[in-house]
Amino acid sequence: MKKTAPKPQKFHVRRGDQVMVIAGDDKGKTGIITKMLVEKQRAIVEGLNVVKRAVKPSNENPEGGFIEKEASIHISNLMLVDPKTGKPTRIGRRKNAAGKLERYSKKSGETIKNNG
């Protein structure tokens, strides 16, 4: 039996969105999503969930040592920030005048720009 490709998932957040962390060590902090890991349902948020990693010496880093980098956060722990109020909000989808689906803030009704 042949496997069919899974249907692409639609998440409530996208690359380029400003989000707030609602659970974990960085709870309450905001940042912009720089990368989405779709298969794992995780996102990398700029400046949040920073971890230290040991690095072996290499050509670009001859000393080796420790580097700090952003680790991924599960998207269930992220909430979109309302563009109007700056507070976290749930999102909805509706058709615009052109008949295309657009995301909007449930709190203010404001359309969320697709800047990702």
N, CA, C and O atoms as CSV, one atom per row, in Angstrom:
chain,resi,resn,atom,element,x,y,z
A,1,MET,N,N,0.835,-1.177,0.000
A,1,MET,CA,C,0.000,0.000,0.000
A,1,MET,C,C,0.884,1.246,0.000
A,1,MET,O,O,1.820,1.360,0.791
A,2,LYS,N,N,0.573,2.160,-0.888
A,2,LYS,CA,C,1.393,3.357,-1.059
A,2,LYS,C,C,0.960,4.453,-0.084
A,2,LYS,O,O,-0.230,4.710,0.097
A,3,LYS,N,N,1.953,5.092,0.538
A,3,LYS,CA,C,1.643,6.195,1.451
A,3,LYS,C,C,1.395,7.466,0.658
A,3,LYS,O,O,2.102,7.757,-0.307
A,4,THR,N,N,0.387,8.218,1.071
A,4,THR,CA,C,0.122,9.500,0.421
A,4,THR,C,C,0.768,10.610,1.243
A,4,THR,O,O,0.957,10.477,2.452
A,5,ALA,N,N,1.097,11.683,0.580
A,5,ALA,CA,C,1.733,12.812,1.264
A,5,ALA,C,C,0.734,13.434,2.234
A,5,ALA,O,O,-0.436,13.596,1.889
A,6,PRO,N,N,1.176,13.786,3.446
A,6,PRO,CA,C,0.246,14.393,4.402
A,6,PRO,C,C,-0.189,15.785,3.946
A,6,PRO,O,O,0.564,16.511,3.297
A,7,LYS,N,N,-1.406,16.130,4.299
A,7,LYS,CA,C,-1.960,17.439,3.961
A,7,LYS,C,C,-1.174,18.520,4.711
A,7,LYS,O,O,-0.928,18.372,5.908
A,8,PRO,N,N,-0.776,19.600,4.035
A,8,PRO,CA,C,0.003,20.628,4.740
A,8,PRO,C,C,-0.817,21.254,5.872
A,8,PRO,O,O,-2.001,21.551,5.710
A,9,GLN,N,N,-0.163,21.446,7.014
A,9,GLN,CA,C,-0.857,21.980,8.174
A,9,GLN,C,C,-0.881,23.497,8.146
A,9,GLN,O,O,0.038,24.135,7.634
A,10,LYS,N,N,-1.941,24.067,8.700
A,10,LYS,CA,C,-2.018,25.514,8.855
A,10,LYS,C,C,-1.865,25.816,10.329
A,10,LYS,O,O,-2.638,25.341,11.160
A,11,PHE,N,N,-0.862,26.608,10.641
A,11,PHE,CA,C,-0.606,26.978,12.019
A,11,PHE,C,C,-1.130,28.380,12.286
A,11,PHE,O,O,-1.380,29.151,11.359
A,12,HIS,N,N,-1.293,28.701,13.567
A,12,HIS,CA,C,-1.780,30.027,13.929
A,12,HIS,C,C,-0.674,31.075,13.869
A,12,HIS,O,O,-0.950,32.271,13.964
A,13,VAL,N,N,0.584,30.635,13.711
A,13,VAL,CA,C,1.711,31.568,13.597
A,13,VAL,C,C,2.511,31.232,12.343
A,13,VAL,O,O,2.492,30.098,11.863
A,14,ARG,N,N,3.212,32.233,11.825
A,14,ARG,CA,C,4.042,32.076,10.632
A,14,ARG,C,C,5.362,32.796,10.843
A,14,ARG,O,O,5.528,33.561,11.793
A,15,ARG,N,N,6.305,32.534,9.931
A,15,ARG,CA,C,7.578,33.235,9.991
A,15,ARG,C,C,7.340,34.735,9.813
A,15,ARG,O,O,6.585,35.147,8.932
A,16,GLY,N,N,7.987,35.549,10.651
A,16,GLY,CA,C,7.817,36.999,10.575
A,16,GLY,C,C,6.776,37.542,11.546
A,16,GLY,O,O,6.688,38.756,11.730
A,17,ASP,N,N,5.986,36.671,12.173
A,17,ASP,CA,C,4.970,37.117,13.135
A,17,ASP,C,C,5.624,37.517,14.457
A,17,ASP,O,O,6.625,36.934,14.873
A,18,GLN,N,N,5.045,38.510,15.099
A,18,GLN,CA,C,5.457,38.851,16.457
A,18,GLN,C,C,4.606,38.010,17.403
A,18,GLN,O,O,3.376,38.031,17.345
A,19,VAL,N,N,5.296,37.261,18.285
A,19,VAL,CA,C,4.602,36.345,19.179
A,19,VAL,C,C,5.022,36.567,20.620
A,19,VAL,O,O,6.071,37.146,20.904
A,20,MET,N,N,4.169,36.086,21.530
A,20,MET,CA,C,4.470,36.113,22.961
A,20,MET,C,C,4.514,34.668,23.445
A,20,MET,O,O,3.693,33.839,23.052
A,21,VAL,N,N,5.493,34.382,24.311
A,21,VAL,CA,C,5.608,33.041,24.887
A,21,VAL,C,C,4.630,32.967,26.053
A,21,VAL,O,O,4.639,33.835,26.925
A,22,ILE,N,N,3.775,31.923,26.076
A,22,ILE,CA,C,2.761,31.814,27.132
A,22,ILE,C,C,3.074,30.725,28.145
A,22,ILE,O,O,2.343,30.554,29.121
A,23,ALA,N,N,4.172,29.978,27.917
A,23,ALA,CA,C,4.567,28.936,28.868
A,23,ALA,C,C,6.067,28.717,28.775
A,23,ALA,O,O,6.664,28.891,27.713
A,24,GLY,N,N,6.673,28.335,29.890
A,24,GLY,CA,C,8.097,28.032,29.898
A,24,GLY,C,C,8.908,29.119,30.580
A,24,GLY,O,O,8.358,30.041,31.180
A,25,ASP,N,N,10.240,28.994,30.476
A,25,ASP,CA,C,11.147,29.920,31.155
A,25,ASP,C,C,11.022,31.354,30.638
A,25,ASP,O,O,11.209,32.300,31.402
A,26,ASP,N,N,10.711,31.525,29.365
A,26,ASP,CA,C,10.619,32.858,28.765
A,26,ASP,C,C,9.187,33.379,28.731
A,26,ASP,O,O,8.865,34.235,27.907
A,27,LYS,N,N,8.327,32.880,29.609
A,27,LYS,CA,C,6.914,33.264,29.634
A,27,LYS,C,C,6.775,34.783,29.755
A,27,LYS,O,O,7.415,35.410,30.599
A,28,GLY,N,N,5.926,35.364,28.896
A,28,GLY,CA,C,5.671,36.794,28.925
A,28,GLY,C,C,6.556,37.600,27.990
A,28,GLY,O,O,6.270,38.773,27.747
A,29,LYS,N,N,7.615,37.016,27.458
A,29,LYS,CA,C,8.515,37.733,26.554
A,29,LYS,C,C,7.993,37.647,25.128
A,29,LYS,O,O,7.305,36.694,24.762
A,30,THR,N,N,8.331,38.659,24.322
A,30,THR,CA,C,7.895,38.686,22.932
A,30,THR,C,C,9.095,38.677,22.001
A,30,THR,O,O,10.200,39.061,22.387
A,31,GLY,N,N,8.868,38.237,20.777
A,31,GLY,CA,C,9.906,38.214,19.755
A,31,GLY,C,C,9.299,37.892,18.403
A,31,GLY,O,O,8.099,37.641,18.283
A,32,ILE,N,N,10.151,37.904,17.389
A,32,ILE,CA,C,9.697,37.647,16.031
A,32,ILE,C,C,10.181,36.267,15.600
A,32,ILE,O,O,11.330,35.901,15.846
A,33,ILE,N,N,9.304,35.509,14.960
A,33,ILE,CA,C,9.652,34.168,14.497
A,33,ILE,C,C,10.607,34.289,13.316
A,33,ILE,O,O,10.304,34.951,12.323
A,34,THR,N,N,11.779,33.634,13.436
A,34,THR,CA,C,12.761,33.669,12.361
A,34,THR,C,C,12.719,32.412,11.510
A,34,THR,O,O,13.077,32.447,10.333
A,35,LYS,N,N,12.280,31.289,12.098
A,35,LYS,CA,C,12.262,30.036,11.358
A,35,LYS,C,C,11.165,29.135,11.907
A,35,LYS,O,O,10.948,29.073,13.118
A,36,MET,N,N,10.473,28.436,11.006
A,36,MET,CA,C,9.455,27.465,11.402
A,36,MET,C,C,9.973,26.061,11.094
A,36,MET,O,O,10.477,25.807,10.000
A,37,LEU,N,N,9.847,25.150,12.060
A,37,LEU,CA,C,10.184,23.750,11.862
A,37,LEU,C,C,8.857,23.000,11.770
A,37,LEU,O,O,8.344,22.504,12.773
A,38,VAL,N,N,8.310,22.922,10.563
A,38,VAL,CA,C,6.943,22.452,10.332
A,38,VAL,C,C,6.747,21.011,10.786
A,38,VAL,O,O,5.734,20.694,11.409
A,39,GLU,N,N,7.708,20.129,10.482
A,39,GLU,CA,C,7.548,18.712,10.804
A,39,GLU,C,C,7.447,18.495,12.316
A,39,GLU,O,O,6.729,17.606,12.774
A,40,LYS,N,N,8.168,19.312,13.083
A,40,LYS,CA,C,8.188,19.162,14.540
A,40,LYS,C,C,7.188,20.080,15.238
A,40,LYS,O,O,7.057,20.028,16.461
A,41,GLN,N,N,6.486,20.917,14.483
A,41,GLN,CA,C,5.533,21.903,15.009
A,41,GLN,C,C,6.214,22.829,16.015
A,41,GLN,O,O,5.682,23.089,17.094
A,42,ARG,N,N,7.390,23.320,15.649
A,42,ARG,CA,C,8.166,24.195,16.524
A,42,ARG,C,C,8.594,25.428,15.745
A,42,ARG,O,O,8.581,25.434,14.514
A,43,ALA,N,N,8.975,26.477,16.478
A,43,ALA,CA,C,9.430,27.719,15.858
A,43,ALA,C,C,10.646,28.242,16.612
A,43,ALA,O,O,10.792,28.018,17.814
A,44,ILE,N,N,11.511,28.938,15.891
A,44,ILE,CA,C,12.652,29.606,16.517
A,44,ILE,C,C,12.311,31.085,16.575
A,44,ILE,O,O,12.033,31.712,15.553
A,45,VAL,N,N,12.334,31.642,17.801
A,45,VAL,CA,C,11.960,33.034,18.023
A,45,VAL,C,C,13.219,33.823,18.371
A,45,VAL,O,O,14.016,33.418,19.217
A,46,GLU,N,N,13.374,34.962,17.695
A,46,GLU,CA,C,14.556,35.797,17.847
A,46,GLU,C,C,14.747,36.247,19.294
A,46,GLU,O,O,13.878,36.905,19.865
A,47,GLY,N,N,15.896,35.886,19.885
A,47,GLY,CA,C,16.263,36.344,21.224
A,47,GLY,C,C,15.617,35.584,22.373
A,47,GLY,O,O,15.833,35.941,23.531
A,48,LEU,N,N,14.831,34.548,22.093
A,48,LEU,CA,C,14.164,33.806,23.162
A,48,LEU,C,C,14.635,32.357,23.188
A,48,LEU,O,O,15.102,31.823,22.182
A,49,ASN,N,N,14.503,31.728,24.365
A,49,ASN,CA,C,14.897,30.339,24.583
A,49,ASN,C,C,16.358,30.117,24.178
A,49,ASN,O,O,16.685,29.177,23.454
A,50,VAL,N,N,17.227,31.013,24.668
A,50,VAL,CA,C,18.653,30.964,24.334
A,50,VAL,C,C,19.329,29.883,25.172
A,50,VAL,O,O,19.173,29.839,26.392
A,51,VAL,N,N,20.086,29.007,24.494
A,51,VAL,CA,C,20.797,27.926,25.164
A,51,VAL,C,C,22.287,28.035,24.832
A,51,VAL,O,O,22.667,28.627,23.822
A,52,LYS,N,N,23.127,27.452,25.703
A,52,LYS,CA,C,24.568,27.412,25.450
A,52,LYS,C,C,24.913,26.054,24.879
A,52,LYS,O,O,24.431,25.028,25.360
A,53,ARG,N,N,25.747,26.046,23.854
A,53,ARG,CA,C,26.177,24.813,23.217
A,53,ARG,C,C,27.692,24.793,23.144
A,53,ARG,O,O,28.325,25.806,22.846
A,54,ALA,N,N,28.270,23.626,23.419
A,54,ALA,CA,C,29.715,23.457,23.298
A,54,ALA,C,C,30.050,23.253,21.822
A,54,ALA,O,O,29.364,22.510,21.120
A,55,VAL,N,N,31.118,23.921,21.354
A,55,VAL,CA,C,31.518,23.836,19.959
A,55,VAL,C,C,32.981,23.414,19.885
A,55,VAL,O,O,33.834,23.971,20.576
A,56,LYS,N,N,33.261,22.427,19.044
A,56,LYS,CA,C,34.645,22.000,18.836
A,56,LYS,C,C,35.373,23.042,17.996
A,56,LYS,O,O,34.738,23.768,17.232
A,57,PRO,N,N,36.684,23.127,18.125
A,57,PRO,CA,C,37.437,24.076,17.279
A,57,PRO,C,C,37.246,23.754,15.794
A,57,PRO,O,O,37.238,22.591,15.392
A,58,SER,N,N,37.094,24.809,14.990
A,58,SER,CA,C,36.926,24.662,13.547
A,58,SER,C,C,37.597,25.850,12.865
A,58,SER,O,O,38.182,26.701,13.536
A,59,ASN,N,N,37.519,25.914,11.541
A,59,ASN,CA,C,38.150,27.020,10.811
A,59,ASN,C,C,37.543,28.366,11.172
A,59,ASN,O,O,38.269,29.341,11.368
A,60,GLU,N,N,36.205,28.429,11.263
A,60,GLU,CA,C,35.590,29.726,11.583
A,60,GLU,C,C,35.650,30.046,13.067
A,60,GLU,O,O,35.546,31.212,13.447
A,61,ASN,N,N,35.818,29.024,13.923
A,61,ASN,CA,C,35.930,29.240,15.371
A,61,ASN,C,C,37.126,28.408,15.891
A,61,ASN,O,O,36.932,27.329,16.452
A,62,PRO,N,N,38.367,28.919,15.700
A,62,PRO,CA,C,39.548,28.124,16.057
A,62,PRO,C,C,39.681,27.838,17.546
A,62,PRO,O,O,40.329,26.865,17.931
A,63,GLU,N,N,39.078,28.667,18.384
A,63,GLU,CA,C,39.156,28.471,19.831
A,63,GLU,C,C,38.211,27.375,20.326
A,63,GLU,O,O,38.507,26.690,21.306
A,64,GLY,N,N,37.077,27.213,19.647
A,64,GLY,CA,C,36.053,26.303,20.160
A,64,GLY,C,C,35.337,26.980,21.305
A,64,GLY,O,O,35.167,28.198,21.281
A,65,GLY,N,N,34.913,26.232,22.309
A,65,GLY,CA,C,34.271,26.818,23.487
A,65,GLY,C,C,32.771,26.728,23.425
A,65,GLY,O,O,32.216,25.776,22.875
A,66,PHE,N,N,32.100,27.738,24.000
A,66,PHE,CA,C,30.644,27.747,24.093
A,66,PHE,C,C,30.059,28.867,23.254
A,66,PHE,O,O,30.602,29.971,23.203
A,67,ILE,N,N,28.936,28.570,22.592
A,67,ILE,CA,C,28.188,29.600,21.870
A,67,ILE,C,C,26.766,29.617,22.409
A,67,ILE,O,O,26.272,28.613,22.922
A,68,GLU,N,N,26.117,30.762,22.287
A,68,GLU,CA,C,24.706,30.876,22.676
A,68,GLU,C,C,23.881,30.968,21.411
A,68,GLU,O,O,24.204,31.733,20.503
A,69,LYS,N,N,22.803,30.177,21.352
A,69,LYS,CA,C,21.920,30.235,20.191
A,69,LYS,C,C,20.488,29.985,20.632
A,69,LYS,O,O,20.234,29.447,21.709
A,70,GLU,N,N,19.549,30.392,19.766
A,70,GLU,CA,C,18.139,30.216,20.073
A,70,GLU,C,C,17.722,28.773,19.805
A,70,GLU,O,O,18.032,28.215,18.753
A,71,ALA,N,N,17.025,28.180,20.755
A,71,ALA,CA,C,16.467,26.843,20.570
A,71,ALA,C,C,15.001,27.006,20.170
A,71,ALA,O,O,14.413,28.072,20.351
A,72,SER,N,N,14.425,25.946,19.629
A,72,SER,CA,C,13.041,26.021,19.156
A,72,SER,C,C,12.061,25.939,20.325
A,72,SER,O,O,12.371,25.404,21.390
A,73,ILE,N,N,10.873,26.487,20.089
A,73,ILE,CA,C,9.782,26.483,21.063
A,73,ILE,C,C,8.574,25.862,20.364
A,73,ILE,O,O,8.304,26.176,19.205
A,74,HIS,N,N,7.851,24.993,21.050
A,74,HIS,CA,C,6.661,24.388,20.449
A,74,HIS,C,C,5.617,25.478,20.207
A,74,HIS,O,O,5.432,26.365,21.040
A,75,ILE,N,N,4.936,25.405,19.058
A,75,ILE,CA,C,4.020,26.487,18.700
A,75,ILE,C,C,2.812,26.589,19.625
A,75,ILE,O,O,2.138,27.619,19.646
A,76,SER,N,N,2.527,25.530,20.395
A,76,SER,CA,C,1.426,25.610,21.350
A,76,SER,C,C,1.765,26.562,22.494
A,76,SER,O,O,0.870,27.015,23.208
A,77,ASN,N,N,3.039,26.867,22.673
A,77,ASN,CA,C,3.476,27.784,23.728
A,77,ASN,C,C,3.655,29.201,23.217
A,77,ASN,O,O,4.180,30.054,23.933
A,78,LEU,N,N,3.227,29.465,21.990
A,78,LEU,CA,C,3.339,30.796,21.394
A,78,LEU,C,C,1.953,31.336,21.083
A,78,LEU,O,O,1.056,30.594,20.682
A,79,MET,N,N,1.795,32.636,21.272
A,79,MET,CA,C,0.534,33.291,20.946
A,79,MET,C,C,0.844,34.553,20.160
A,79,MET,O,O,1.750,35.307,20.514
A,80,LEU,N,N,0.097,34.779,19.105
A,80,LEU,CA,C,0.302,35.936,18.255
A,80,LEU,C,C,0.008,37.221,19.024
A,80,LEU,O,O,-0.924,37.270,19.827
A,81,VAL,N,N,0.807,38.264,18.777
A,81,VAL,CA,C,0.585,39.563,19.417
A,81,VAL,C,C,-0.304,40.391,18.499
A,81,VAL,O,O,-0.022,40.532,17.308
A,82,ASP,N,N,-1.383,40.939,19.062
A,82,ASP,CA,C,-2.337,41.759,18.324
A,82,ASP,C,C,-1.624,43.005,17.791
A,82,ASP,O,O,-0.978,43.712,18.565
A,83,PRO,N,N,-1.724,43.294,16.479
A,83,PRO,CA,C,-1.032,44.465,15.930
A,83,PRO,C,C,-1.580,45.796,16.457
A,83,PRO,O,O,-0.875,46.805,16.446
A,84,LYS,N,N,-2.831,45.799,16.917
A,84,LYS,CA,C,-3.449,47.041,17.389
A,84,LYS,C,C,-3.148,47.304,18.866
A,84,LYS,O,O,-2.754,48.414,19.227
A,85,THR,N,N,-3.329,46.294,19.723
A,85,THR,CA,C,-3.202,46.498,21.167
A,85,THR,C,C,-1.851,46.077,21.722
A,85,THR,O,O,-1.456,46.548,22.789
A,86,GLY,N,N,-1.127,45.197,21.023
A,86,GLY,CA,C,0.152,44.710,21.528
A,86,GLY,C,C,0.007,43.614,22.566
A,86,GLY,O,O,0.980,43.253,23.228
A,87,LYS,N,N,-1.205,43.078,22.716
A,87,LYS,CA,C,-1.452,41.999,23.675
A,87,LYS,C,C,-1.646,40.692,22.911
A,87,LYS,O,O,-1.988,40.717,21.729
A,88,PRO,N,N,-1.431,39.537,23.575
A,88,PRO,CA,C,-1.615,38.267,22.877
A,88,PRO,C,C,-3.084,38.045,22.509
A,88,PRO,O,O,-3.991,38.436,23.245
A,89,THR,N,N,-3.295,37.415,21.363
A,89,THR,CA,C,-4.647,37.195,20.877
A,89,THR,C,C,-4.738,35.874,20.126
A,89,THR,O,O,-3.740,35.363,19.618
A,90,ARG,N,N,-5.945,35.329,20.064
A,90,ARG,CA,C,-6.193,34.183,19.205
A,90,ARG,C,C,-6.453,34.722,17.804
A,90,ARG,O,O,-6.757,35.902,17.634
A,91,ILE,N,N,-6.332,33.854,16.800
A,91,ILE,CA,C,-6.577,34.319,15.439
A,91,ILE,C,C,-7.727,33.547,14.818
A,91,ILE,O,O,-8.055,32.434,15.228
A,92,GLY,N,N,-8.321,34.170,13.825
A,92,GLY,CA,C,-9.366,33.526,13.043
A,92,GLY,C,C,-9.026,33.692,11.574
A,92,GLY,O,O,-8.111,34.436,11.221
A,93,ARG,N,N,-9.758,33.002,10.723
A,93,ARG,CA,C,-9.569,33.139,9.278
A,93,ARG,C,C,-10.905,33.522,8.660
A,93,ARG,O,O,-11.948,32.961,8.997
A,94,ARG,N,N,-10.854,34.495,7.743
A,94,ARG,CA,C,-12.056,34.917,7.035
A,94,ARG,C,C,-11.673,35.300,5.608
A,94,ARG,O,O,-10.504,35.548,5.313
A,95,LYS,N,N,-12.666,35.344,4.736
A,95,LYS,CA,C,-12.404,35.735,3.355
A,95,LYS,C,C,-12.455,37.247,3.249
A,95,LYS,O,O,-13.345,37.893,3.802
A,96,ASN,N,N,-11.474,37.811,2.520
A,96,ASN,CA,C,-11.461,39.258,2.319
A,96,ASN,C,C,-12.279,39.611,1.077
A,96,ASN,O,O,-12.951,38.751,0.508
A,97,ALA,N,N,-12.222,40.873,0.661
A,97,ALA,CA,C,-13.023,41.333,-0.472
A,97,ALA,C,C,-12.657,40.605,-1.759
A,97,ALA,O,O,-13.506,40.405,-2.628
A,98,ALA,N,N,-11.387,40.206,-1.880
A,98,ALA,CA,C,-10.944,39.502,-3.083
A,98,ALA,C,C,-11.283,38.013,-3.042
A,98,ALA,O,O,-11.064,37.299,-4.021
A,99,GLY,N,N,-11.817,37.544,-1.911
A,99,GLY,CA,C,-12.188,36.146,-1.787
A,99,GLY,C,C,-11.065,35.246,-1.282
A,99,GLY,O,O,-11.206,34.024,-1.256
A,100,LYS,N,N,-9.949,35.855,-0.882
A,100,LYS,CA,C,-8.835,35.063,-0.343
A,100,LYS,C,C,-8.936,35.011,1.176
A,100,LYS,O,O,-9.458,35.931,1.806
A,101,LEU,N,N,-8.427,33.918,1.761
A,101,LEU,CA,C,-8.427,33.802,3.219
A,101,LEU,C,C,-7.396,34.742,3.824
A,101,LEU,O,O,-6.275,34.857,3.329
A,102,GLU,N,N,-7.787,35.407,4.895
A,102,GLU,CA,C,-6.855,36.263,5.626
A,102,GLU,C,C,-6.973,35.955,7.114
A,102,GLU,O,O,-8.022,35.524,7.592
A,103,ARG,N,N,-5.894,36.182,7.828
A,103,ARG,CA,C,-5.918,35.974,9.278
A,103,ARG,C,C,-6.304,37.284,9.948
A,103,ARG,O,O,-5.914,38.364,9.503
A,104,TYR,N,N,-7.083,37.171,11.035
A,104,TYR,CA,C,-7.459,38.376,11.762
A,104,TYR,C,C,-7.398,38.113,13.261
A,104,TYR,O,O,-7.494,36.972,13.712
A,105,SER,N,N,-7.237,39.188,14.019
A,105,SER,CA,C,-7.166,39.106,15.467
A,105,SER,C,C,-8.565,38.980,16.033
A,105,SER,O,O,-9.454,39.753,15.677
A,106,LYS,N,N,-8.766,38.004,16.918
A,106,LYS,CA,C,-10.084,37.820,17.522
A,106,LYS,C,C,-10.389,38.943,18.512
A,106,LYS,O,O,-11.558,39.244,18.754
A,107,LYS,N,N,-9.350,39.574,19.095
A,107,LYS,CA,C,-9.577,40.632,20.082
A,107,LYS,C,C,-10.022,41.926,19.430
A,107,LYS,O,O,-11.020,42.521,19.835
A,108,SER,N,N,-9.274,42.368,18.410
A,108,SER,CA,C,-9.560,43.684,17.833
A,108,SER,C,C,-10.246,43.605,16.466
A,108,SER,O,O,-10.789,44.604,15.994
A,109,GLY,N,N,-10.229,42.440,15.832
A,109,GLY,CA,C,-10.804,42.316,14.499
A,109,GLY,C,C,-9.855,42.802,13.415
A,109,GLY,O,O,-10.206,42.783,12.235
A,110,GLU,N,N,-8.662,43.235,13.795
A,110,GLU,CA,C,-7.652,43.768,12.887
A,110,GLU,C,C,-7.082,42.645,12.010
A,110,GLU,O,O,-6.838,41.539,12.492
A,111,THR,N,N,-6.873,42.937,10.728
A,111,THR,CA,C,-6.252,41.969,9.815
A,111,THR,C,C,-4.779,41.853,10.155
A,111,THR,O,O,-4.115,42.848,10.445
A,112,ILE,N,N,-4.273,40.621,10.115
A,112,ILE,CA,C,-2.852,40.383,10.398
A,112,ILE,C,C,-2.128,40.279,9.071
A,112,ILE,O,O,-2.465,39.451,8.225
A,113,LYS,N,N,-1.126,41.133,8.901
A,113,LYS,CA,C,-0.356,41.156,7.665
A,113,LYS,C,C,0.498,39.908,7.549
A,113,LYS,O,O,1.057,39.442,8.541
A,114,ASN,N,N,0.604,39.367,6.348
A,114,ASN,CA,C,1.451,38.204,6.092
A,114,ASN,C,C,2.839,38.700,5.712
A,114,ASN,O,O,3.161,38.833,4.531
A,115,ASN,N,N,3.655,38.970,6.722
A,115,ASN,CA,C,4.986,39.527,6.459
A,115,ASN,C,C,6.069,38.478,6.549
A,115,ASN,O,O,7.236,38.826,6.735
A,116,GLY,N,N,5.726,37.193,6.423
A,116,GLY,CA,C,6.709,36.135,6.527
A,116,GLY,C,C,7.087,35.588,5.264
A,116,GLY,O,O,7.916,34.680,5.207
